[in-house]
Amino acid sequence: MIVSASYRTDIPAFYAAWLMNRLAAGWCAVANPYGGGTHLVSLRRGEVDGFVLWTRNMRPLLPDLDYVRRVAPFIVQFTATGYPRALETSVIAPSEAVAQFAELARRFGRRVAVWRYDPIVLTSRFDARAHAENFALLTRALEGTVDEVVLSFAHPYRKTRRNLDRAAREHGFTWHDPPDDEKRALLVRLAAIAADHRIAASLCTQPALLGPGLGAAKCVDAERLSDVAGCPIAARESGNRPGCHCALSRDIGAYDTCPHGCVYCYAVNDRDRAVANFRAHDAAADSLTRQAASSVPSAGAGAPLATPTIAGRSSRSCNT
């Protein structure tokens, strides 16, 4: 089983202590965000094939990555965009992100981290030309430390539109969702810039926008995990929406818990709620949120009633 940590929130940036506590315990509790109760997920060595760590700031988890690797190999989906603060209020500076990419490559190799320049948002202050210039600067800085960049355009979910509209009013800009031909033209331009610096560009779950120089992304990538692990990891494709080529995984995060303040984010409905959930978090708890913790079955003095359940054991042939 591959464990995703997490496309619902930024565990390395904000919940690293909790993750390390749960790795020591060997399991965690995860609430189903769509209903259906709470599930216990094994984090034991030999039962996890690998971890996919999603983040905008690896710094809090960097000291513990050798321990994480002893449990299972990991790869990092690392977002670095360098957008104006009106779009992402509390993320680290691009220079710090570049430094963290360099450390990951030095310690674990160039295959361990995938750069994400997504989602792309076009505004009156940050248009296609500004994106190309910004992307070129980041690409030059990251050459030699990554071999792939994932691109995509922001999907205008209702909550995304609401949050972007609020930010636009507060900061005095406008935003728009361009037609597909404009999106494709910018994506092809960014892919060419990346190729000039030996970085392959891939596109996340938007097959209609594929063009020259763009491949289909596999964000939960069993092949990349196999390369990092040095042994085969078998995981069937199980995308969560059309055009998704991710391998089957179990996510251990929770929505509305990331306080980065990215107004285009699909995982946060309301930033005030996300900040409140972050402040209420208990790093010693079994789960990331109180919702999951309150529904974990227990016996006696708070002991788990059931052992963690997973879909099968590890498929790594190199397990010891």
PyMOL commands that set and color helices and strands:
alter all, ss='L'
color gray80, all
select helices_A, chain A and resi 11-14+16-25+62-71+94-108+128-142+158-171+180-196+207-209+222-229+271-280+290-293
alter helices_A, ss='H'
color red, helices_A
select strands_A, chain A and resi 2-5+27-31+38-42+50-55+74-79+113-120+122-123+148-153+175-176+200-203+214-216+249-251+298-299+303-304
alter strands_A, ss='S'
color yellow, strands_A
deselect
rebuild
show_as cartoon
